[in-house]
């Protein structure tokens, strides 16, 4: 935290930001502002000097071609990102960013792509392609009384192989999830989580945004208390959108073989 501001580090916003993933960063900054918690956003591009301090790290969705092009840089900054996560900094990795934050991405052809290693998992391409709205019951620690049901969008053909003892991010209510034999989705490591839930995820699920900010603030000895009056409108919009997804999730899209 710099000068009493929460630092949000957005990694590869150009290469890994094809699904409106800046919306996740905006959700964090605006939700924090509503709780009188100041923020600053730092964007990291390949070859830059990685900031030595961060309070939240966000990695968005992107294609395999982008991951391959980032190879040497991923190796260079993987260690510091793992150190952030180990120190309790929430790393939020969604879509292809979740793949890239695992140990390794295994494509259907060509050499594997080494990942950041924030999550003890492998992303194996070539599974059944899932394109649909997504309903989950998260296992990520939310604030007391928060609804654990999340809604988002998934579009991937990846089987996530979690390491022994890794806690999934969520249980699947409707959707493909990790596609590894159990109806679970994503992974949790400390205060960090990875998921193929896109959409973007955080604006649609304010309770999850609150949980990330609370974890970041608690690490710094700060309290985070969302102001229900100041967020009432956006909370209502998000709640209505989630209810619509929940109602029509099985009718919206079919599986793509």
Secondary structure, DSSP 8 states (H G I E B T S, - for coil): -BTTBEEEEEETTTTS-TTSTHHHHHHHHHHHHHTT--EEEEEE-TTS---S--SEEEE----HHHHHHTHHHHHHHHHHHHHHHHTT-EEEEETHHHHHTSSEEE-SSS--EE---SSSEEEEEEEEEEEEEEEEEE-S---TT---EEEEEEEEEEEEEE-TT-B-SEEEEES-TT-SSSSEE-EEETTEEEES-BSSHHHH-HHHHHHHHHHHHHHTT------TTTTHHHHHHHHHHHHHHHHHHHHH---B-
